[in-house]
Amino acid sequence: GYDTAFLDQPPPRGAAADDFLDAAAMTLIAGRIASGEARPLPDPPGRDSFGIPVAIWA
């Protein structure tokens, strides 16, 4: 979903390259969740000891 030039740019000041890529991935998945395209793994999500859903979204 991103142009290669966007991902090849240096990270913002104070961030490492992996931080930049993590943020880009999270932005992409947030858009997929908002549009209803993303799916949780596992489906349905498990729950932690507080009852909060736990899943990886893709």
Predicted model as a PDB file, atoms N, CA, C, CB and O in Angstrom, pLDDT in the B-factor column:
MODEL        1                                                                  
ATOM      1  N   GLY A   1       0.775  -1.195   0.000  1.00 74.00           N  
ATOM      2  CA  GLY A   1       0.000   0.000   0.000  1.00 74.00           C  
ATOM      3  C   GLY A   1       0.825   1.273   0.000  1.00 74.00           C  
ATOM      4  O   GLY A   1       0.274   2.357  -0.191  1.00 74.00           O  
ATOM      5  N   TYR A   2       2.136   1.171   0.210  1.00 83.00           N  
ATOM      6  CA  TYR A   2       2.981   2.361   0.237  1.00 83.00           C  
ATOM      7  C   TYR A   2       3.868   2.391  -0.997  1.00 83.00           C  
ATOM      8  CB  TYR A   2       3.837   2.401   1.521  1.00 83.00           C  
ATOM      9  O   TYR A   2       4.265   1.351  -1.523  1.00 83.00           O  
ATOM     10  N   ASP A   3       4.171   3.600  -1.449  1.00 86.00           N  
ATOM     11  CA  ASP A   3       5.152   3.782  -2.503  1.00 86.00           C  
ATOM     12  C   ASP A   3       6.531   3.473  -1.912  1.00 86.00           C  
ATOM     13  CB  ASP A   3       5.091   5.237  -3.098  1.00 86.00           C  
ATOM     14  O   ASP A   3       6.809   3.834  -0.769  1.00 86.00           O  
ATOM     15  N   THR A   4       7.383   2.818  -2.674  1.00 86.00           N  
ATOM     16  CA  THR A   4       8.713   2.446  -2.191  1.00 86.00           C  
ATOM     17  C   THR A   4       9.499   3.657  -1.701  1.00 86.00           C  
ATOM     18  CB  THR A   4       9.490   1.740  -3.290  1.00 86.00           C  
ATOM     19  O   THR A   4      10.226   3.558  -0.713  1.00 86.00           O  
ATOM     20  N   ALA A   5       9.366   4.788  -2.370  1.00 91.00           N  
ATOM     21  CA  ALA A   5      10.099   5.991  -1.967  1.00 91.00           C  
ATOM     22  C   ALA A   5       9.721   6.421  -0.552  1.00 91.00           C  
ATOM     23  CB  ALA A   5       9.829   7.134  -2.953  1.00 91.00           C  
ATOM     24  O   ALA A   5      10.564   6.929   0.188  1.00 91.00           O  
ATOM     25  N   PHE A   6       8.465   6.222  -0.176  1.00 89.00           N  
ATOM     26  CA  PHE A   6       8.039   6.574   1.185  1.00 89.00           C  
ATOM     27  C   PHE A   6       8.786   5.721   2.212  1.00 89.00           C  
ATOM     28  CB  PHE A   6       6.505   6.388   1.344  1.00 89.00           C  
ATOM     29  O   PHE A   6       9.277   6.238   3.215  1.00 89.00           O  
ATOM     30  N   LEU A   7       8.867   4.426   1.961  1.00 89.00           N  
ATOM     31  CA  LEU A   7       9.507   3.518   2.913  1.00 89.00           C  
ATOM     32  C   LEU A   7      11.024   3.636   2.899  1.00 89.00           C  
ATOM     33  CB  LEU A   7       9.107   2.091   2.615  1.00 89.00           C  
ATOM     34  O   LEU A   7      11.674   3.264   3.876  1.00 89.00           O  
ATOM     35  N   ASP A   8      11.600   4.138   1.828  1.00 91.00           N  
ATOM     36  CA  ASP A   8      13.050   4.285   1.733  1.00 91.00           C  
ATOM     37  C   ASP A   8      13.573   5.576   2.358  1.00 91.00           C  
ATOM     38  CB  ASP A   8      13.467   4.227   0.295  1.00 91.00           C  
ATOM     39  O   ASP A   8      14.785   5.736   2.505  1.00 91.00           O  
ATOM     40  N   GLN A   9      12.691   6.493   2.725  1.00 92.00           N  
ATOM     41  CA  GLN A   9      13.156   7.751   3.302  1.00 92.00           C  
ATOM     42  C   GLN A   9      13.713   7.524   4.706  1.00 92.00           C  
ATOM     43  CB  GLN A   9      12.012   8.782   3.340  1.00 92.00           C  
ATOM     44  O   GLN A   9      13.339   6.552   5.364  1.00 92.00           O  
ATOM     45  N   PRO A  10      14.588   8.390   5.170  1.00 93.00           N  
ATOM     46  CA  PRO A  10      15.123   8.236   6.518  1.00 93.00           C  
ATOM     47  C   PRO A  10      14.030   8.460   7.556  1.00 93.00           C  
ATOM     48  CB  PRO A  10      16.287   9.210   6.751  1.00 93.00           C  
ATOM     49  O   PRO A  10      13.096   9.227   7.320  1.00 93.00           O  
ATOM     50  N   PRO A  11      14.139   7.801   8.695  1.00 93.00           N  
ATOM     51  CA  PRO A  11      13.127   7.980   9.742  1.00 93.00           C  
ATOM     52  C   PRO A  11      13.179   9.395  10.310  1.00 93.00           C  
ATOM     53  CB  PRO A  11      13.328   6.950  10.871  1.00 93.00           C  
ATOM     54  O   PRO A  11      14.196  10.078  10.185  1.00 93.00           O  
ATOM     55  N   PRO A  12      12.094   9.834  10.930  1.00 91.00           N  
ATOM     56  CA  PRO A  12      12.101  11.157  11.565  1.00 91.00           C  
ATOM     57  C   PRO A  12      13.165  11.240  12.652  1.00 91.00           C  
ATOM     58  CB  PRO A  12      10.721  11.474  12.157  1.00 91.00           C  
ATOM     59  O   PRO A  12      13.579  10.219  13.203  1.00 91.00           O  
ATOM     60  N   ARG A  13      13.600  12.438  12.954  1.00 94.00           N  
ATOM     61  CA  ARG A  13      14.610  12.644  13.989  1.00 94.00           C  
ATOM     62  C   ARG A  13      14.145  11.997  15.300  1.00 94.00           C  
ATOM     63  CB  ARG A  13      14.889  14.163  14.192  1.00 94.00           C  
ATOM     64  O   ARG A  13      13.003  12.182  15.720  1.00 94.00           O  
ATOM     65  N   GLY A  14      15.026  11.251  15.929  1.00 94.00           N  
ATOM     66  CA  GLY A  14      14.726  10.591  17.199  1.00 94.00           C  
ATOM     67  C   GLY A  14      14.165   9.195  17.053  1.00 94.00           C  
ATOM     68  O   GLY A  14      13.984   8.503  18.054  1.00 94.00           O  
ATOM     69  N   ALA A  15      13.886   8.761  15.842  1.00 94.00           N  
ATOM     70  CA  ALA A  15      13.342   7.426  15.606  1.00 94.00           C  
ATOM     71  C   ALA A  15      14.350   6.593  14.841  1.00 94.00           C  
ATOM     72  CB  ALA A  15      12.008   7.500  14.838  1.00 94.00           C  
ATOM     73  O   ALA A  15      15.102   7.114  14.017  1.00 94.00           O  
ATOM     74  N   ALA A  16      14.364   5.308  15.111  1.00 95.00           N  
ATOM     75  CA  ALA A  16      15.217   4.373  14.376  1.00 95.00           C  
ATOM     76  C   ALA A  16      14.453   3.863  13.150  1.00 95.00           C  
ATOM     77  CB  ALA A  16      15.664   3.180  15.291  1.00 95.00           C  
ATOM     78  O   ALA A  16      13.236   4.026  13.059  1.00 95.00           O  
ATOM     79  N   ALA A  17      15.160   3.259  12.228  1.00 93.00           N  
ATOM     80  CA  ALA A  17      14.539   2.744  11.001  1.00 93.00           C  
ATOM     81  C   ALA A  17      13.434   1.745  11.320  1.00 93.00           C  
ATOM     82  CB  ALA A  17      15.594   2.087  10.100  1.00 93.00           C  
ATOM     83  O   ALA A  17      12.385   1.765  10.677  1.00 93.00           O  
ATOM     84  N   ASP A  18      13.652   0.864  12.308  1.00 94.00           N  
ATOM     85  CA  ASP A  18      12.620  -0.117  12.636  1.00 94.00           C  
ATOM     86  C   ASP A  18      11.385   0.552  13.247  1.00 94.00           C  
ATOM     87  CB  ASP A  18      13.180  -1.167  13.600  1.00 94.00           C  
ATOM     88  O   ASP A  18      10.271   0.065  13.058  1.00 94.00           O  
ATOM     89  N   ASP A  19      11.563   1.656  13.975  1.00 95.00           N  
ATOM     90  CA  ASP A  19      10.421   2.402  14.507  1.00 95.00           C  
ATOM     91  C   ASP A  19       9.577   2.969  13.370  1.00 95.00           C  
ATOM     92  CB  ASP A  19      10.899   3.538  15.435  1.00 95.00           C  
ATOM     93  O   ASP A  19       8.348   2.923  13.415  1.00 95.00           O  
ATOM     94  N   PHE A  20      10.249   3.504  12.352  1.00 93.00           N  
ATOM     95  CA  PHE A  20       9.555   4.064  11.196  1.00 93.00           C  
ATOM     96  C   PHE A  20       8.754   2.978  10.477  1.00 93.00           C  
ATOM     97  CB  PHE A  20      10.559   4.720  10.227  1.00 93.00           C  
ATOM     98  O   PHE A  20       7.597   3.196  10.117  1.00 93.00           O  
ATOM     99  N   LEU A  21       9.364   1.811  10.269  1.00 92.00           N  
ATOM    100  CA  LEU A  21       8.666   0.722   9.588  1.00 92.00           C  
ATOM    101  C   LEU A  21       7.504   0.199  10.428  1.00 92.00           C  
ATOM    102  CB  LEU A  21       9.638  -0.417   9.270  1.00 92.00           C  
ATOM    103  O   LEU A  21       6.448  -0.124   9.884  1.00 92.00           O  
ATOM    104  N   ASP A  22       7.684   0.110  11.752  1.00 94.00           N  
ATOM    105  CA  ASP A  22       6.582  -0.308  12.634  1.00 94.00           C  
ATOM    106  C   ASP A  22       5.409   0.659  12.523  1.00 94.00           C  
ATOM    107  CB  ASP A  22       7.061  -0.394  14.101  1.00 94.00           C  
ATOM    108  O   ASP A  22       4.258   0.234  12.419  1.00 94.00           O  
ATOM    109  N   ALA A  23       5.698   1.955  12.545  1.00 93.00           N  
ATOM    110  CA  ALA A  23       4.636   2.957  12.444  1.00 93.00           C  
ATOM    111  C   ALA A  23       3.928   2.872  11.090  1.00 93.00           C  
ATOM    112  CB  ALA A  23       5.210   4.369  12.652  1.00 93.00           C  
ATOM    113  O   ALA A  23       2.706   3.005  11.020  1.00 93.00           O  
ATOM    114  N   ALA A  24       4.689   2.651  10.018  1.00 92.00           N  
ATOM    115  CA  ALA A  24       4.083   2.520   8.693  1.00 92.00           C  
ATOM    116  C   ALA A  24       3.171   1.295   8.638  1.00 92.00           C  
ATOM    117  CB  ALA A  24       5.174   2.422   7.608  1.00 92.00           C  
ATOM    118  O   ALA A  24       2.075   1.361   8.083  1.00 92.00           O  
ATOM    119  N   ALA A  25       3.620   0.183   9.212  1.00 93.00           N  
ATOM    120  CA  ALA A  25       2.799  -1.034   9.229  1.00 93.00           C  
ATOM    121  C   ALA A  25       1.526  -0.820  10.039  1.00 93.00           C  
ATOM    122  CB  ALA A  25       3.598  -2.217   9.806  1.00 93.00           C  
ATOM    123  O   ALA A  25       0.446  -1.245   9.629  1.00 93.00           O  
ATOM    124  N   MET A  26       1.651  -0.164  11.183  1.00 94.00           N  
ATOM    125  CA  MET A  26       0.477   0.088  12.023  1.00 94.00           C  
ATOM    126  C   MET A  26      -0.528   0.991  11.310  1.00 94.00           C  
ATOM    127  CB  MET A  26       0.901   0.722  13.357  1.00 94.00           C  
ATOM    128  O   MET A  26      -1.737   0.791  11.430  1.00 94.00           O  
ATOM    129  N   THR A  27      -0.032   1.986  10.567  1.00 93.00           N  
ATOM    130  CA  THR A  27      -0.918   2.882   9.825  1.00 93.00           C  
ATOM    131  C   THR A  27      -1.663   2.113   8.737  1.00 93.00           C  
ATOM    132  CB  THR A  27      -0.118   4.046   9.206  1.00 93.00           C  
ATOM    133  O   THR A  27      -2.861   2.314   8.535  1.00 93.00           O  
ATOM    134  N   LEU A  28      -0.955   1.240   8.046  1.00 93.00           N  
ATOM    135  CA  LEU A  28      -1.566   0.441   6.993  1.00 93.00           C  
ATOM    136  C   LEU A  28      -2.657  -0.466   7.567  1.00 93.00           C  
ATOM    137  CB  LEU A  28      -0.498  -0.396   6.269  1.00 93.00           C  
ATOM    138  O   LEU A  28      -3.754  -0.540   7.012  1.00 93.00           O  
ATOM    139  N   ILE A  29      -2.366  -1.153   8.667  1.00 95.00           N  
ATOM    140  CA  ILE A  29      -3.343  -2.058   9.281  1.00 95.00           C  
ATOM    141  C   ILE A  29      -4.514  -1.285   9.867  1.00 95.00           C  
ATOM    142  CB  ILE A  29      -2.680  -2.906  10.371  1.00 95.00           C  
ATOM    143  O   ILE A  29      -5.652  -1.747   9.792  1.00 95.00           O  
ATOM    144  N   ALA A  30      -4.255  -0.105  10.455  1.00 95.00           N  
ATOM    145  CA  ALA A  30      -5.360   0.711  10.984  1.00 95.00           C  
ATOM    146  C   ALA A  30      -6.348   1.051   9.868  1.00 95.00           C  
ATOM    147  CB  ALA A  30      -4.817   2.013  11.636  1.00 95.00           C  
ATOM    148  O   ALA A  30      -7.561   1.029  10.078  1.00 95.00           O  
ATOM    149  N   GLY A  31      -5.831   1.361   8.699  1.00 95.00           N  
ATOM    150  CA  GLY A  31      -6.706   1.628   7.557  1.00 95.00           C  
ATOM    151  C   GLY A  31      -7.501   0.401   7.157  1.00 95.00           C  
ATOM    152  O   GLY A  31      -8.678   0.503   6.810  1.00 95.00           O  
ATOM    153  N   ARG A  32      -6.860  -0.763   7.204  1.00 95.00           N  
ATOM    154  CA  ARG A  32      -7.563  -2.014   6.876  1.00 95.00           C  
ATOM    155  C   ARG A  32      -8.632  -2.335   7.911  1.00 95.00           C  
ATOM    156  CB  ARG A  32      -6.569  -3.180   6.778  1.00 95.00           C  
ATOM    157  O   ARG A  32      -9.707  -2.819   7.557  1.00 95.00           O  
ATOM    158  N   ILE A  33      -8.351  -2.072   9.183  1.00 95.00           N  
ATOM    159  CA  ILE A  33      -9.356  -2.290  10.230  1.00 95.00           C  
ATOM    160  C   ILE A  33     -10.537  -1.342  10.013  1.00 95.00           C  
ATOM    161  CB  ILE A  33      -8.737  -2.080  11.647  1.00 95.00           C  
ATOM    162  O   ILE A  33     -11.692  -1.762  10.076  1.00 95.00           O  
ATOM    163  N   ALA A  34     -10.246  -0.063   9.757  1.00 96.00           N  
ATOM    164  CA  ALA A  34     -11.300   0.934   9.566  1.00 96.00           C  
ATOM    165  C   ALA A  34     -12.190   0.604   8.366  1.00 96.00           C  
ATOM    166  CB  ALA A  34     -10.684   2.317   9.387  1.00 96.00           C  
ATOM    167  O   ALA A  34     -13.390   0.878   8.387  1.00 96.00           O  
ATOM    168  N   SER A  35     -11.606   0.020   7.325  1.00 97.00           N  
ATOM    169  CA  SER A  35     -12.397  -0.301   6.132  1.00 97.00           C  
ATOM    170  C   SER A  35     -13.044  -1.682   6.199  1.00 97.00           C  
ATOM    171  CB  SER A  35     -11.523  -0.219   4.903  1.00 97.00           C  
ATOM    172  O   SER A  35     -13.780  -2.071   5.292  1.00 97.00           O  
ATOM    173  N   GLY A  36     -12.768  -2.423   7.278  1.00 96.00           N  
ATOM    174  CA  GLY A  36     -13.351  -3.756   7.434  1.00 96.00           C  
ATOM    175  C   GLY A  36     -12.610  -4.847   6.690  1.00 96.00           C  
ATOM    176  O   GLY A  36     -13.103  -5.971   6.598  1.00 96.00           O  
ATOM    177  N   GLU A  37     -11.427  -4.540   6.154  1.00 96.00           N  
ATOM    178  CA  GLU A  37     -10.655  -5.524   5.386  1.00 96.00           C  
ATOM    179  C   GLU A  37      -9.755  -6.393   6.255  1.00 96.00           C  
ATOM    180  CB  GLU A  37      -9.815  -4.819   4.355  1.00 96.00           C  
ATOM    181  O   GLU A  37      -9.438  -7.516   5.863  1.00 96.00           O  
ATOM    182  N   ALA A  38      -9.333  -5.909   7.422  1.00 96.00           N  
ATOM    183  CA  ALA A  38      -8.376  -6.639   8.265  1.00 96.00           C  
ATOM    184  C   ALA A  38      -9.053  -7.820   8.959  1.00 96.00           C  
ATOM    185  CB  ALA A  38      -7.751  -5.696   9.315  1.00 96.00           C  
ATOM    186  O   ALA A  38     -10.261  -7.811   9.196  1.00 96.00           O  
ATOM    187  N   ARG A  39      -8.268  -8.810   9.273  1.00 96.00           N  
ATOM    188  CA  ARG A  39      -8.746 -10.000   9.984  1.00 96.00           C  
ATOM    189  C   ARG A  39      -7.825 -10.283  11.161  1.00 96.00           C  
ATOM    190  CB  ARG A  39      -8.817 -11.233   9.033  1.00 96.00           C  
ATOM    191  O   ARG A  39      -6.608 -10.140  11.044  1.00 96.00           O  
ATOM    192  N   PRO A  40      -8.400 -10.689  12.306  1.00 96.00           N  
ATOM    193  CA  PRO A  40      -7.562 -11.025  13.452  1.00 96.00           C  
ATOM    194  C   PRO A  40      -7.031 -12.452  13.336  1.00 96.00           C  
ATOM    195  CB  PRO A  40      -8.348 -10.856  14.758  1.00 96.00           C  
ATOM    196  O   PRO A  40      -7.681 -13.328  12.765  1.00 96.00           O  
ATOM    197  N   LEU A  41      -5.857 -12.663  13.879  1.00 97.00           N  
ATOM    198  CA  LEU A  41      -5.273 -14.007  13.980  1.00 97.00           C  
ATOM    199  C   LEU A  41      -4.896 -14.219  15.435  1.00 97.00           C  
ATOM    200  CB  LEU A  41      -4.016 -14.183  13.027  1.00 97.00           C  
ATOM    201  O   LEU A  41      -4.002 -13.514  15.903  1.00 97.00           O  
ATOM    202  N   PRO A  42      -5.488 -15.114  16.181  1.00 97.00           N  
ATOM    203  CA  PRO A  42      -6.521 -16.048  15.745  1.00 97.00           C  
ATOM    204  C   PRO A  42      -7.875 -15.354  15.612  1.00 97.00           C  
ATOM    205  CB  PRO A  42      -6.626 -17.216  16.724  1.00 97.00           C  
ATOM    206  O   PRO A  42      -8.069 -14.235  16.087  1.00 97.00           O  
ATOM    207  N   ASP A  43      -8.785 -16.031  14.966  1.00 97.00           N  
ATOM    208  CA  ASP A  43     -10.135 -15.520  14.784  1.00 97.00           C  
ATOM    209  C   ASP A  43     -11.112 -16.545  15.328  1.00 97.00           C  
ATOM    210  CB  ASP A  43     -10.427 -15.208  13.289  1.00 97.00           C  
ATOM    211  O   ASP A  43     -11.243 -17.616  14.735  1.00 97.00           O  
ATOM    212  N   PRO A  44     -11.796 -16.275  16.412  1.00 96.00           N  
ATOM    213  CA  PRO A  44     -11.850 -15.011  17.135  1.00 96.00           C  
ATOM    214  C   PRO A  44     -10.611 -14.814  18.010  1.00 96.00           C  
ATOM    215  CB  PRO A  44     -13.112 -14.949  17.993  1.00 96.00           C  
ATOM    216  O   PRO A  44      -9.922 -15.777  18.350  1.00 96.00           O  
ATOM    217  N   PRO A  45     -10.332 -13.551  18.372  1.00 96.00           N  
ATOM    218  CA  PRO A  45      -9.163 -13.276  19.211  1.00 96.00           C  
ATOM    219  C   PRO A  45      -9.264 -13.967  20.574  1.00 96.00           C  
ATOM    220  CB  PRO A  45      -9.000 -11.769  19.405  1.00 96.00           C  
ATOM    221  O   PRO A  45     -10.354 -14.180  21.104  1.00 96.00           O  
ATOM    222  N   GLY A  46      -8.091 -14.310  21.125  1.00 96.00           N  
ATOM    223  CA  GLY A  46      -8.053 -14.805  22.495  1.00 96.00           C  
ATOM    224  C   GLY A  46      -8.256 -13.630  23.439  1.00 96.00           C  
ATOM    225  O   GLY A  46      -8.470 -12.500  23.000  1.00 96.00           O  
ATOM    226  N   ARG A  47      -8.189 -13.901  24.736  1.00 97.00           N  
ATOM    227  CA  ARG A  47      -8.327 -12.837  25.739  1.00 97.00           C  
ATOM    228  C   ARG A  47      -7.220 -12.994  26.762  1.00 97.00           C  
ATOM    229  CB  ARG A  47      -9.730 -12.876  26.429  1.00 97.00           C  
ATOM    230  O   ARG A  47      -6.817 -14.106  27.102  1.00 97.00           O  
ATOM    231  N   ASP A  48      -6.731 -11.848  27.252  1.00 97.00           N  
ATOM    232  CA  ASP A  48      -5.706 -11.897  28.285  1.00 97.00           C  
ATOM    233  C   ASP A  48      -6.358 -12.036  29.651  1.00 97.00           C  
ATOM    234  CB  ASP A  48      -4.815 -10.642  28.235  1.00 97.00           C  
ATOM    235  O   ASP A  48      -7.575 -12.195  29.746  1.00 97.00           O  
ATOM    236  N   SER A  49      -5.561 -11.978  30.705  1.00 98.00           N  
ATOM    237  CA  SER A  49      -6.083 -12.199  32.057  1.00 98.00           C  
ATOM    238  C   SER A  49      -7.050 -11.098  32.507  1.00 98.00           C  
ATOM    239  CB  SER A  49      -4.931 -12.295  33.041  1.00 98.00           C  
ATOM    240  O   SER A  49      -7.760 -11.269  33.498  1.00 98.00           O  
ATOM    241  N   PHE A  50      -7.081  -9.971  31.787  1.00 98.00           N  
ATOM    242  CA  PHE A  50      -8.013  -8.897  32.095  1.00 98.00           C  
ATOM    243  C   PHE A  50      -9.253  -8.938  31.201  1.00 98.00           C  
ATOM    244  CB  PHE A  50      -7.319  -7.557  31.956  1.00 98.00           C  
ATOM    245  O   PHE A  50     -10.146  -8.101  31.338  1.00 98.00           O  
ATOM    246  N   GLY A  51      -9.308  -9.907  30.290  1.00 97.00           N  
ATOM    247  CA  GLY A  51     -10.448 -10.021  29.382  1.00 97.00           C  
ATOM    248  C   GLY A  51     -10.313  -9.184  28.126  1.00 97.00           C  
ATOM    249  O   GLY A  51     -11.260  -9.073  27.347  1.00 97.00           O  
ATOM    250  N   ILE A  52      -9.137  -8.590  27.921  1.00 97.00           N  
ATOM    251  CA  ILE A  52      -8.920  -7.755  26.739  1.00 97.00           C  
ATOM    252  C   ILE A  52      -8.601  -8.651  25.538  1.00 97.00           C  
ATOM    253  CB  ILE A  52      -7.768  -6.728  26.985  1.00 97.00           C  
ATOM    254  O   ILE A  52      -7.760  -9.543  25.651  1.00 97.00           O  
ATOM    255  N   PRO A  53      -9.259  -8.430  24.383  1.00 95.00           N  
ATOM    256  CA  PRO A  53      -8.945  -9.242  23.202  1.00 95.00           C  
ATOM    257  C   PRO A  53      -7.493  -9.114  22.789  1.00 95.00           C  
ATOM    258  CB  PRO A  53      -9.836  -8.848  22.045  1.00 95.00           C  
ATOM    259  O   PRO A  53      -6.922  -8.024  22.800  1.00 95.00           O  
ATOM    260  N   VAL A  54      -6.902 -10.245  22.422  1.00 97.00           N  
ATOM    261  CA  VAL A  54      -5.496 -10.287  22.010  1.00 97.00           C  
ATOM    262  C   VAL A  54      -5.424 -10.988  20.658  1.00 97.00           C  
ATOM    263  CB  VAL A  54      -4.602 -11.022  23.081  1.00 97.00           C  
ATOM    264  O   VAL A  54      -5.835 -12.141  20.520  1.00 97.00           O  
ATOM    265  N   ALA A  55      -4.889 -10.268  19.649  1.00 96.00           N  
ATOM    266  CA  ALA A  55      -4.752 -10.841  18.316  1.00 96.00           C  
ATOM    267  C   ALA A  55      -3.749 -10.041  17.522  1.00 96.00           C  
ATOM    268  CB  ALA A  55      -6.103 -10.882  17.589  1.00 96.00           C  
ATOM    269  O   ALA A  55      -3.438  -8.901  17.868  1.00 96.00           O  
ATOM    270  N   ILE A  56      -3.248 -10.628  16.471  1.00 96.00           N  
ATOM    271  CA  ILE A  56      -2.450  -9.934  15.468  1.00 96.00           C  
ATOM    272  C   ILE A  56      -3.392  -9.670  14.311  1.00 96.00           C  
ATOM    273  CB  ILE A  56      -1.175 -10.771  15.021  1.00 96.00           C  
ATOM    274  O   ILE A  56      -4.090 -10.576  13.855  1.00 96.00           O  
ATOM    275  N   TRP A  57      -3.416  -8.431  13.831  1.00 95.00           N  
ATOM    276  CA  TRP A  57      -4.305  -8.070  12.734  1.00 95.00           C  
ATOM    277  C   TRP A  57      -3.520  -7.967  11.432  1.00 95.00           C  
ATOM    278  CB  TRP A  57      -5.026  -6.745  13.034  1.00 95.00           C  
ATOM    279  O   TRP A  57      -2.414  -7.428  11.399  1.00 95.00           O  
ATOM    280  N   ALA A  58      -4.102  -8.486  10.376  1.00 94.00           N  
ATOM    281  CA  ALA A  58      -3.461  -8.445   9.063  1.00 94.00           C  
ATOM    282  C   ALA A  58      -4.472  -8.117   7.995  1.00 94.00           C  
ATOM    283  CB  ALA A  58      -2.775  -9.773   8.748  1.00 94.00           C  
ATOM    284  O   ALA A  58      -4.123  -8.037   6.818  1.00 94.00           O  
TER     285      ALA A  58                                                      
ENDMDL                                                                          
END                                                                             
